[in-house]
């Protein structure tokens, strides 16, 4: 946080004063508050306002002090879902007409796998067994602890050889997740891959039986769109932005209820017609999200600012 303050309030400000650009575009929301250059701040979400305990102390203090000021100082704000847009407007008292929406996209590399490719990927990661998958950073906001509880409940009732594959890096505050893993009698069926390259992720995601993405808070949820691009059905949290992004192409579960998450997993197994229906709906839903669309919306915000400033 001290370096962030120095960088933006002194180094970036001095550089902007020197080169005098038409617009300063910040894709992570940080802007120099003392600069007079018009700015567009992309604020993906303000999860730290709702779940401050998930963020280290000094980072939390910095975010909660400066981001309201960034949002108010910026000439325009862009965010990635209508949920985040309303959240920023209401929480920071920013004029509605100043905050624009530009949905995220997903890498065009992601595609459905052939049956042979699915078999090969499953052999590599789970010894050939079908599996549920989570993709994302492994920290408290992502709700890994309740996902592990739900998977154990699922295994208690289902005799199939299903696994749970978790793709992502460990962050801070992972002790509750590790304690839950130690308690599980089926912990050997939980597989951690670490972070994967897009090519490897396409393999492991495209071979999954279903995605289980049940965080407590999400500003958008790119893994949901990635799953849809791979023809993988989704179980998602019914909170924050995820119903907006998944639409009718997911089973929704309460992130606070392992039993509810377990029920979604069980339905994927018991109801093959529903699973196929979700895949079909996902094929239509994914067409709403592309980085070309994101770029167009972002440029519209910049262009609008240029016209206003002319």
N, C-alpha and C positions, 0 to 999 in steps of 0.2 A: 504493500500500500504506500509506503513512503516513496518508493521509486516511481510508482504510478503518478503520484502527486507531482514529483519533480519533473517527470517526463512531459506530462501534458501541460502543466501550468507554467513551465519555464522553457524546456527545449522545443516542444511542438509550437507553443505560442510564439517563440522567437522566430522559428522557421516560417510560420504562416505570415508573420509581419514582414519578413524579408521577401518572400515570393508572391505574396498577395494573390492567392488563388481565388477563383469565383466562388468555390464551395469547398468546405472541408467535409468529406464523407467518412464517418466512423462506423465500421461494420461490427464493432463490439460495444457501441454506446458511449464510450469515453470521449469527451470533448474538452478543450481548454476553456475554462469558464471566463477567463480574462481576455479572450480574443474577441475581436469585432468581426471576424470573418464569418459569413453565413454558414450554417452547418446542418447536416442531415445525420442524425444519430439512429443507428439500428439497435434497438433494445429487444432482444429475443423474448425475455420474460423477466419478471421480478420475483422469482421463487424465494429469494433471500428475505423478502418482506413477510412471506407467509410461513416459511420454515427456516428461521434464522439459525436454529441449532445445528443445521446441516452444513454450515459454513464456518471456517476457522474464525476466531474472535476478531483479529485485526481486519481481515478481509470483510467480515460482516459489518464492522463499524464503518469501513470505507464505503462499501456499497450503499448502506442505508443513509449515510450522510450525503454522498455525492450524487447518486443516481436520481433522486428527486430534482436536484439542481441541474444535472445534465438534461433531463427531460424538459424542464422549463426553459433552459437557456437555448436549446437547439431550435433552429428555425423550423425544422420539420423532424418528426419522429417516424420511423418505420418499424413495424413489428410483424410477427410471423403467423398470428392467428387472431380471429376476432375476439377470442377469450383474452389474449394478452392485450389487445387493443383496448378493450373495456377496462381491464385491470389497471393499465397505465393511466388512462384518462381519469378513472375514479380515485385511484390511490394517490396520484400526484397532482390532481386538480389541473390537468393540462387541457386546453381547448380541444374539443372533439375534432374540429376541422383540421387540426395540425397533425393528427396521428393517422398514418396510412397503413394499409394492410398489404403485405406481399408474402404469400405462402411460400414455405420452403419447397425445394424439389428433392430429388434423389438421384444418385449416380445412374446414368443410362447404362452402365455396365450390367446392372442387375437384371436377370432374366430367368425364366423357368428352366429347370434342368430336365434332361431326358431321363427316362427310367434307368438307363445304364449309368448315367452320371450320378443319379440319386443313390443307387446301390454302391457305387464306388466311394462316394463321400461318407455314407453311413458306415461302410467297412473301416474307413480311416479314423472316424471320430468316435463311433460307438460300437464297433465290432459287428455292425450290420443291423443294430436295433433301431426302431423308430424313436424319435425324440421330440420333445418340446424345446423351444429355444427362446432365450432372452438375449438381446443385444443392447449394450449400453455400459456406461461407467458403473462400477460396483460401489456405490455409496448410498447412504440411508434414504435419500429422496427417491431412489429407484425401487425401494421396497423389496429387496432381495430376501430379507428375512421371512416375510409373509409368503413370498413365492416358494421358498424352501418348505415352509410349513404346509402349504397347499399341495406341493408335490408329494410329500410324505403321506398326507391324507389320501391323495389319489392312488398311491402305491398300495396303501392299506386295503383299498377296495377293488383294485384292478390287478388281475393276475398277468396281464401282458408285460412284455419285457421293455417297457418304455423307459427312456432316459430323459434327463434334463441337462441341456447344454447352455452354459453361460459364457457369452462372448463379451470381453471388455476388460479394462484395466481396473485394478483395485485403487480406490482413492482413500481418503482419511475416514475415520470412524467406522471401520468394517468389523469391529469386534463382535457386535450382536449377530451379524451374519455368520461369522466363524463359529460362535457358540452354538447357533442353531444347527449348523452343519454337523458339529460334533455330536449333537443329540440324536441325529437322524439314524434310524436303523438301516435306511437305504442310501446312505451317503455315498456309497460306491457307484450309485447310478447317477450321481451329479458330476458333470464334467466341466472343468474350467479350461478354456482355450487361450485366455489372454486376448490381447488385441490382435486383430487379423487385418491383412491387406484387403482392399476391395475384392480382388480376385478370389482369395481364400474365403472371404465372407460370403460371396455369392455361392460358393460351393456348399458351405455349412448351412447357410440360410435356406438355399434352394432345396436341400435334402431334408429339411425339417418336416415333422408331421403338423405342427402348428406353432405359431408364435405366442408367447405369454409375456405381455408387456403391460405391467400393472403398477406403474409408479404412483406416488402420492401427488406429484405435481409435474406438469410438463407444459412447456410453452408451445410445442408443436408435436414432436414425436416422429422424427424421421424414420426410425426403424419400422414403424407401421407401414409407411409407404414403400420402403424397401421390401418388406414381406409381400405386399400386394404385387410388386413388380416380379416377384419370384413365384407367384401363384400359391402363396402360403396363407392359410386362413389365420385370423388374429383373435386372440383374447386380449382385451384392453381394459384399463381402468375406466370407470364411468365418471371421472372427475376432470376438472380443469379443461384443457383444450382437446382431449382425446376423443370425446364423442363428436366434436366438430370435424376432426380430421378423418376419423374412421367412418363416420356416417352410418349407413346401414350394413357395412361390410365387416362387422365384428360382433363377437359375443362380449358383452360388457359385464364387469365384475367390480364389486367394492374392494378397493385396495386394503381396507382395514379388516377384511374378512377372508382368512385362508379357506374357509369352507365354501365361500362364493367363488373364489378362484378355482378351487378343486372341482366345483360343479361345472364350470366352463370347460375344464380339461376333460372331464368325464363325458360331457355332451359331444365333444369332438370325436371321441372314440365310439360312443353309442349311436350317434346320428350321422352316418356318412352322407346322407342327403343334405343335411344342414351344412356340413363341412364343404361340400361341393358348391352349394348355394353361396356361401361366403366367398369362395374363390372366384365365382362368376361376378359377384358384386364388386369384389376387389379389383377385377380387371377394368370395370367401368370407373370406379372411384379413383384409381391411380392416374387417370387421364387429367385430373384436375391439378396435378402437381408436377411441375418441371422447372428446372433452373432457368430455362429460357423465359418462362412466365415470370419467375422471380425477378430476373434481370430487367424485364420490361416494366414491371411495377416499381422497382427501385429507381429506374431511370425516370419514370413519370414523376416521382417525388422530387428528384433533383431538378428536372425540367420545370416543374411548377415553382420551385423556389427561385430558379433563375428568372422566370417571368415575373414573379412577384417583386424581385429585387431590381428589375430593369428600370 
